[in-house]
Amino acid sequence: MKKYYGLLVLGGLMACEGYQQTTEKVLVDTVAMANHVRILASDNFLGRKPFTEGETKTLAYLENEFKSYGLEPGNGDSFFQEVPMVELNASPSPTLEISGANGSVSLNVSDEFVAYTERVEEVSALENSELVFAGFGVVAPEYGWNDYEGLDVKGKTVIVLVNDPGFGSGDSTFFKGQTMTYYGRWTYKYEEAARQGAAGIFIIHDTAPAGYPWLVVRNSWSGASLYLDQTAGQYKPLVQGWLTREAAIKIFEASGKDMKNYVEKSRSADFTPTALDMTASVTIKNEIKRASSKNVIAMVKGTEKPDEYVLYTAHWDHLGVGQPIDGDSIYNGAHDNASGTAALLAIAKAYASNPEKPKRSVLFLAVTAEEQGLLGSKYYAETPIYPPAQTVANINMDGLTYFGLMKDFTVVGYGQSELDDLAGAIATQQGRYIMPDQEPGKGYFFRSDHFQFAKVGIPAMFASGTYEHMTKGVEYIEEMSNEYLTNRYHRPADEFDAAEWRFGGMLQDASLFYELGWQLANSDQWPKWKEGSEFKAIREGN
């Protein structure tokens, strides 16, 4: 085996059935990867938001890079997949007015609530809509749980808690304990409220169960947002939004209801919804714009089984130009996700440069609008260019660590599929150990593009070194990660700084992903979902 920048590069690891490396592979180019981050995260790319000049520049860059490597277009004779979308630029009224016989509350937009609508209408409003506290807003038959049982919320507005009943319960067998299920994800809560026919829904934010501070909520749900333009027939609430915990307490206190220990009560098996005897009023005005964003897709065609596919993904988009923070309004998205896009390009170039070509086809998909709700990957998964049943695996790269060489390889959703075992063998060869996500309550499994592929049954991996630095240990990474989350995540400060960034960890991860995909592309193996995975039945039903 060869060493490259202190990392082991695998030549003949026999981890996959039928896999045999016959030639030494081209290595992942660290310098090129760093250059991609520098360019994509520069101010010139304006934060890479869809429907902006930043998108135009990003698409041109990705297409030119794929062409220069000699890759084939992944969609017929095109490198692009059109993603029909609608942009809704929401302007909520400055206050959310809560009224009741026992008192009233006026909440300020951005500081105490955010509100928007997915209805493609110029005006969407709640007018004296009855308020109901519906616990966690969860209907989960497999857990015997229904927060809406016996409740008619048509025309009403529900207030629900973030995350699911298991989080903070101290019981690892209740839902999944500290590990967030999909029932804890905000997208689910809006979907369930729509199924129930609610006129409005507000989620109570709390940093620990949400996994991010209020600033992230404010920045993510203010101004223009994008949606897939294919849901005209589906019911959407008039208003969706979030409340700060403090704002929710103001409402509860003004209601005159006994709302003490409302979180603990909501975890009880005999929880019943509480009509607050108050009404909510707020108006959303929308500027509507329809257009298409684009996924970018390239391919190395397989030599023996071209109709079987290994799929690499990363999202190219970020938040664009937004509210200034410390005088800077460009949300560059260096870590999130110029890093993953750079790794995707570097791996694609390595595949293209290999004298030996893979037996299976390998796809490189840079998706749009991840930051707006995994929309590019959702569109591809629901409108696939290549059949999910013929897609062996998805390897997704999002927010790769830039703190240097890492000892760990942390898998989000560890235990879901056999990809963990294959990746673990490669990590061991790199002198690393594989481990589960240490913050399962934050629901990271549902917060990146691999989730959309898992939902259609494709075994999907989302992982990177995030826990222990090779020489500086666990505390150093904890300090650096906390600093990023507090000061940089979804802020203009997520920028590339050549003096700060250390690419050893990114090279480790990119090399591991490269090897993992290469093994799958040159084997007969179809990784399986493991027992207990909620995605197993989907795959087996294909």
C-alpha positions in Angstrom: 0.0 0.0 0.0 1.1 3.6 -0.7 1.0 6.5 1.7 -0.2 9.8 0.6 -0.2 12.9 2.9 0.0 10.5 5.8 -3.1 8.5 4.7 -3.3 4.9 3.6 -4.6 4.5 0.0 -6.1 1.1 -0.5 -5.1 -1.0 -3.4 -6.5 -4.5 -2.8 -8.9 -4.5 0.1 -11.3 -7.4 -0.5 -14.3 -6.1 1.3 -17.0 -6.5 -1.4 -18.0 -9.8 -3.0 -16.5 -10.1 -6.4 -14.2 -7.0 -5.9 -10.6 -7.2 -7.1 -8.3 -4.2 -7.6 -6.1 -5.0 -10.6 -4.3 -1.6 -11.0 -3.2 1.2 -8.7 -5.8 3.9 -8.7 -5.4 7.6 -9.3 -5.5 9.4 -6.0 -7.8 12.1 -4.8 -6.2 15.5 -5.5 -6.1 17.5 -2.3 -4.8 20.7 -3.9 -7.6 20.6 -6.5 -10.2 20.0 -3.7 -8.9 23.1 -1.8 -9.1 25.2 -4.9 -12.7 24.2 -5.5 -13.6 25.3 -2.0 -11.8 28.6 -2.5 -13.6 29.3 -5.8 -17.1 28.1 -4.9 -17.1 29.9 -1.5 -15.8 33.1 -2.9 -17.9 36.3 -2.8 -17.9 36.1 -6.6 -20.4 33.2 -6.3 -22.7 35.2 -4.1 -23.6 32.4 -1.8 -24.8 30.0 -4.6 -28.5 30.4 -4.0 -30.8 29.0 -6.7 -32.6 31.6 -9.0 -29.6 34.0 -8.6 -26.5 34.9 -10.5 -24.7 32.7 -8.0 -26.6 29.7 -9.4 -25.6 30.6 -13.0 -21.9 30.8 -12.1 -22.0 27.6 -10.0 -23.7 25.6 -12.8 -21.2 26.8 -15.3 -18.3 25.9 -13.1 -19.6 22.4 -12.3 -20.4 21.6 -16.0 -17.0 22.9 -17.1 -15.2 20.8 -14.5 -17.0 17.6 -15.4 -16.4 18.3 -19.1 -12.7 18.9 -18.5 -12.4 15.5 -16.7 -13.8 13.8 -19.8 -17.0 12.6 -18.0 -20.1 11.8 -19.9 -23.3 13.9 -19.5 -25.6 12.1 -17.0 -28.9 13.1 -18.5 -28.8 12.1 -22.2 -26.6 14.7 -23.9 -27.0 17.1 -21.0 -25.2 17.6 -17.7 -28.4 19.1 -16.2 -31.7 17.9 -14.8 -34.3 20.6 -14.7 -35.9 21.0 -11.3 -39.2 22.9 -11.6 -39.6 25.2 -8.6 -41.5 28.1 -7.3 -40.0 30.9 -5.2 -42.2 32.5 -2.6 -40.8 35.7 -1.1 -42.9 35.9 2.1 -43.5 39.1 4.0 -45.4 38.4 7.2 -47.1 41.1 9.1 -44.9 42.6 11.7 -46.8 41.0 14.6 -48.6 37.8 15.3 -51.7 38.8 17.3 -53.0 36.3 19.9 -56.3 37.2 21.5 -58.5 35.6 24.2 -60.9 36.3 27.0 -58.2 36.1 29.6 -55.6 38.3 27.8 -53.8 39.0 24.6 -50.3 38.7 23.3 -48.6 40.6 20.4 -45.5 38.8 19.2 -42.8 40.5 17.0 -41.7 38.9 13.7 -38.1 37.5 13.6 -37.5 38.1 17.3 -40.4 35.9 18.6 -41.9 34.2 15.6 -41.4 33.4 11.9 -44.2 32.7 9.6 -44.6 31.7 5.9 -46.8 29.7 3.6 -46.3 27.1 1.0 -49.5 28.0 -0.7 -48.8 29.6 -4.1 -51.0 32.6 -3.4 -50.3 36.3 -3.1 -52.0 36.6 0.3 -52.4 33.9 2.9 -53.7 34.7 6.3 -55.0 33.4 9.7 -58.0 35.5 10.9 -59.0 34.7 14.5 -58.0 31.1 14.0 -58.6 29.0 17.2 -55.4 27.9 18.9 -54.9 24.3 20.1 -51.8 22.9 21.8 -51.3 19.4 20.2 -48.2 18.1 22.1 -45.6 16.9 19.7 -48.1 16.8 16.7 -47.3 13.2 16.1 -49.4 10.3 14.7 -47.2 7.2 14.9 -49.3 4.0 14.8 -46.2 1.7 15.3 -45.6 3.4 18.6 -49.3 3.5 19.5 -49.2 7.3 19.6 -51.7 9.9 18.2 -51.6 13.5 19.4 -54.5 14.3 17.2 -56.8 11.5 18.4 -60.4 12.8 18.7 -59.3 16.3 17.6 -60.8 18.2 14.7 -58.3 21.0 13.8 -59.9 22.0 10.5 -59.7 25.8 10.4 -57.7 25.9 13.6 -54.0 26.6 14.3 -52.0 24.0 16.2 -49.0 24.7 18.4 -46.6 21.7 18.7 -43.3 20.9 20.2 -40.1 20.3 18.3 -38.6 16.8 18.2 -40.5 13.7 19.3 -41.7 12.3 22.7 -38.6 10.1 23.2 -36.1 13.0 23.3 -35.4 13.9 26.9 -37.5 11.1 28.3 -34.6 9.2 29.7 -36.1 6.0 28.2 -34.2 4.6 25.2 -37.1 2.3 24.3 -39.6 5.2 24.1 -39.7 6.0 20.4 -35.9 5.9 19.9 -34.9 7.8 23.1 -32.4 10.5 22.3 -32.2 9.5 18.6 -34.7 11.6 16.6 -37.2 9.7 14.5 -38.7 11.3 11.5 -41.7 12.2 13.7 -39.4 14.7 15.4 -38.5 16.5 12.2 -40.1 19.8 11.4 -41.0 18.8 7.9 -43.0 15.9 9.3 -44.9 18.2 11.7 -46.0 20.4 8.8 -47.0 17.4 6.7 -49.1 15.9 9.6 -50.8 19.3 10.3 -51.7 19.4 6.6 -53.1 15.8 6.7 -55.2 16.9 9.7 -56.5 19.9 7.8 -55.1 22.6 10.1 -55.3 26.2 9.0 -52.0 27.0 10.7 -49.2 25.4 12.7 -46.4 26.8 14.8 -43.5 24.7 16.2 -42.1 25.8 19.6 -38.3 26.1 19.2 -35.9 25.0 21.8 -32.2 24.8 21.0 -31.4 21.3 22.6 -34.2 19.3 20.9 -34.1 21.3 17.7 -30.3 20.9 17.3 -29.8 24.6 16.3 -30.3 28.1 17.8 -33.1 30.5 17.0 -30.9 32.5 14.7 -30.8 29.5 12.3 -34.7 29.4 12.3 -34.9 33.2 11.8 -32.4 33.1 8.9 -33.8 30.0 7.2 -37.5 31.0 7.3 -37.2 34.7 6.4 -37.5 36.1 2.9 -37.6 34.0 -0.3 -37.9 30.3 0.0 -38.1 27.6 -2.7 -40.4 24.7 -3.2 -41.0 22.0 -5.8 -43.6 23.2 -8.2 -45.5 20.0 -8.4 -47.8 20.0 -5.4 -50.8 22.1 -6.6 -53.3 19.4 -5.6 -51.9 18.8 -2.1 -53.4 20.7 0.9 -51.1 23.1 2.7 -51.9 25.0 5.8 -52.5 28.7 5.3 -49.6 29.6 7.6 -46.6 27.6 8.9 -44.0 28.9 11.3 -42.0 28.8 14.5 -42.3 30.3 18.0 -39.5 31.0 20.4 -40.0 29.1 23.7 -40.4 32.4 25.5 -43.2 33.4 23.0 -45.0 30.1 23.6 -44.9 30.6 27.3 -46.4 34.1 26.9 -49.3 32.5 25.0 -49.8 29.8 27.5 -49.7 32.2 30.4 -52.2 34.5 28.7 -54.5 31.6 28.0 -55.3 31.0 31.6 -54.9 27.3 31.1 -52.8 25.0 33.3 -49.8 24.6 31.0 -47.2 23.9 33.7 -44.8 21.2 32.7 -46.3 21.1 29.2 -43.4 19.2 27.8 -43.6 16.4 30.4 -47.4 16.3 30.0 -47.0 15.9 26.3 -44.9 12.7 26.8 -47.6 11.1 28.9 -49.5 8.2 27.3 -52.8 9.9 28.4 -51.9 13.3 26.9 -54.9 15.1 25.5 -54.7 18.3 23.3 -55.6 21.6 25.0 -57.8 24.1 23.4 -56.3 27.4 24.5 -59.5 29.5 24.1 -57.4 32.0 22.1 -57.2 33.0 18.5 -54.3 33.8 16.2 -54.1 36.4 13.4 -51.3 37.0 10.9 -51.0 37.8 7.2 -48.4 36.6 4.7 -47.9 38.5 1.5 -46.0 36.6 -1.2 -44.1 37.6 -4.3 -44.3 34.6 -6.6 -41.7 33.5 -9.1 -41.7 30.3 -11.1 -38.5 29.0 -12.7 -36.4 25.9 -12.9 -33.2 25.3 -10.9 -30.9 22.5 -11.9 -29.2 19.4 -10.6 -25.9 18.7 -12.3 -25.1 15.1 -13.2 -22.2 13.4 -14.8 -21.3 9.7 -15.4 -18.5 7.2 -15.8 -20.2 4.4 -17.8 -19.6 0.9 -16.5 -17.7 -1.5 -18.7 -19.7 -4.7 -17.8 -22.8 -3.7 -15.9 -23.6 -0.2 -17.2 -27.2 -0.4 -16.0 -26.2 -0.7 -12.4 -25.3 2.5 -10.6 -23.2 3.8 -7.7 -24.4 7.4 -6.9 -22.3 10.1 -5.3 -24.1 13.3 -4.2 -23.4 16.7 -2.7 -25.5 19.8 -2.7 -24.1 22.8 -4.5 -26.4 25.5 -3.1 -26.3 27.7 0.0 -28.2 30.8 1.2 -27.1 33.5 -1.2 -27.1 37.1 -0.1 -29.2 37.9 3.0 -29.4 39.9 6.2 -26.0 41.4 7.0 -24.2 40.2 10.1 -21.1 42.2 11.1 -21.4 44.1 7.9 -21.3 41.0 5.7 -24.3 39.9 3.7 -22.9 37.1 1.5 -23.6 33.6 3.0 -20.6 31.9 1.3 -21.2 28.4 2.6 -17.6 27.2 2.5 -18.1 24.3 4.9 -21.8 23.9 4.0 -21.4 22.8 1.3 -18.5 23.9 -0.9 -16.5 21.2 1.0 -18.8 18.4 -0.1 -19.1 19.7 -3.7 -15.3 20.0 -3.8 -14.9 16.3 -2.7 -17.5 15.3 -5.3 -15.5 17.0 -8.0 -12.2 15.5 -6.8 -13.6 12.0 -6.7 -15.1 12.4 -10.1 -11.8 13.5 -11.5 -10.1 10.5 -9.9 -12.6 8.1 -11.5 -12.2 9.8 -14.9 -8.4 9.7 -14.7 -8.2 6.0 -13.9 -6.8 3.8 -16.7 -9.1 1.1 -15.4 -12.8 1.9 -15.7 -15.4 0.5 -13.2 -17.7 -2.4 -14.1 -20.8 -0.6 -12.9 -21.7 2.9 -13.9 -20.8 5.7 -11.4 -22.9 8.8 -11.2 -21.9 12.2 -9.8 -24.9 14.3 -8.8 -24.6 17.9 -7.5 -28.1 18.7 -6.3 -29.9 22.1 -5.9 -31.9 23.5 -3.0 -30.8 21.3 -0.2 -31.0 24.4 2.1 -34.7 24.8 1.1 -35.7 21.3 2.2 -33.7 18.8 0.2 -35.6 19.8 -2.9 -33.1 18.8 -5.6 -32.5 15.4 -4.2 -36.3 15.0 -3.6 -37.0 15.8 -7.2 -34.3 13.4 -8.5 -35.5 10.6 -6.1 -39.2 11.1 -7.2 -38.3 11.7 -10.9 -35.2 9.6 -11.3 -33.0 9.6 -14.4 -31.8 6.1 -13.4 -34.0 3.6 -11.6 -33.7 3.5 -7.8 -34.0 -0.3 -8.0 -30.8 -0.4 -10.1 -29.0 2.1 -7.9 -26.6 0.1 -5.7 -25.9 2.8 -3.1 -25.8 6.5 -2.4 -22.7 8.2 -0.9 -23.5 11.7 0.2 -21.0 14.4 1.2 -22.2 17.4 3.1 -20.1 19.6 5.4 -16.7 17.8 5.5 -14.5 18.6 8.5 -11.7 21.2 7.8 -9.9 20.9 11.2 -7.2 18.4 10.0 -6.6 14.7 10.3 -9.3 12.8 12.2 -9.2 9.5 14.1 -12.9 8.8 13.8 -15.3 8.2 10.9 -18.7 9.0 12.3 -21.8 7.6 10.5 -25.1 9.5 10.8 -27.8 6.8 11.0 -25.2 4.1 12.0 -26.7 0.6 11.9 -29.0 1.3 9.0 -27.2 -0.6 6.2 -24.3 -2.8 5.3 -22.5 0.2 3.9 -21.4 0.8 7.6 -19.5 -2.5 7.5 -17.8 -1.8 4.2 -16.8 1.7 5.2 -15.6 0.5 8.6 -13.1 -1.9 7.0 -11.7 1.0 4.9 -11.6 3.3 7.9 -9.6 0.7 9.8 -7.1 0.5 6.9 -6.7 4.3 7.3 -5.9 3.9 11.0 -9.3 5.2 12.0 -12.3 3.9 13.9 -16.0 4.0 12.8 -18.6 5.2 15.3 -22.3 6.3 15.4 -23.3 9.9 15.4 -22.9 11.3 19.0 -25.8 13.7 18.7 -28.6 11.5 17.4 -31.3 13.8 18.9 -30.5 16.5 16.4 -31.9 14.4 13.6 -29.0 14.8 11.1 -30.2 11.7 9.3 -33.1 13.7 8.0 -31.2 16.9 7.3 -29.1 16.1 4.2 -29.8 14.7 0.7 -29.1 11.0 1.4 -32.4 10.9 3.2 -34.4 11.4 0.0 -32.6 8.4 -1.5 -33.2 6.3 1.6 -36.9 7.1 1.3 -37.0 5.4 -2.1 -35.0 2.4 -0.7 -31.5 3.1 -1.9 -28.9 2.3 0.9 -27.4 5.7 1.7 -24.4 6.8 3.7 -23.8 10.2 5.3 -20.6 10.3 7.3 -17.3 12.1 8.0 -14.7 12.5 10.7 -16.4 14.8 13.3 -15.4 13.6 16.7 -11.7 13.1 17.5 -8.7 14.9 16.0 -5.7 12.7 15.1 -3.4 14.5 17.5 -5.4 17.2 19.4 -8.2 14.9 20.6 -11.9 15.1 21.3 -12.0 18.3 23.2 -10.3 20.3 20.4 -13.0 19.1 17.9 -15.8 19.8 20.4 -14.4 23.4 20.8 -14.0 23.9 17.0 -17.5 22.4 16.3 -19.2 24.6 18.9 -17.5 27.6 17.5 -18.7 26.8 14.0 -22.2 26.2 15.1 -22.4 29.3 17.2 -20.6 31.8 14.9 -20.6 30.4 11.4 -23.4 27.9 10.6 -25.8 29.6 8.1 -24.0 32.9 8.6 -21.7 34.9 6.4 -18.8 33.8 8.5 -18.9 30.3 6.9 -16.0 31.4 4.6 -12.9 29.8 3.3 -9.7 31.0 5.0 -6.5 29.4 3.7 -4.7 30.1 7.0 -7.3 28.2 9.0 -8.5 25.3 6.8 -6.7 22.0 7.2 -7.6 19.5 4.4 -6.2 16.3 6.0 -9.6 15.2 7.3 -11.4 16.1 4.0 -8.8 14.0 2.2 -9.3 11.1 4.5 -13.1 11.2 4.0 -12.9 11.7 0.2 -10.4 8.9 -0.1 -12.7 6.6 1.9 -15.7 7.5 -0.2 -13.7 7.0 -3.3 -12.6 3.5 -2.2 -16.1 2.6 -1.0 -17.7 3.5 -4.3 -14.9 1.9 -6.3 -15.4 -1.4 -4.5 -19.1 -1.3 -5.1 -18.6 -0.4 -8.7 -16.3 -3.4 -9.3 -18.2 -6.0 -7.3 -21.4 -8.0 -7.5 -22.6 -6.8 -4.1 -25.9 -5.1 -3.4 -25.6 -3.6 0.2 -28.7 -4.4 2.2 -30.7 -2.4 4.8 -30.3 -4.1 8.2 -33.0 -5.5 10.3 -34.9 -2.8 12.1 -34.3 -0.2 9.4 -37.5 1.5 8.4 -36.2 1.6 4.8 -35.7 -2.2 4.5 -39.2 -2.9 3.3 -39.0 -0.2 0.6 -35.9 -1.8 -1.0 -37.3 -5.3 -0.8 -40.5 -4.1 -2.4 -38.7 -2.9 -5.5 
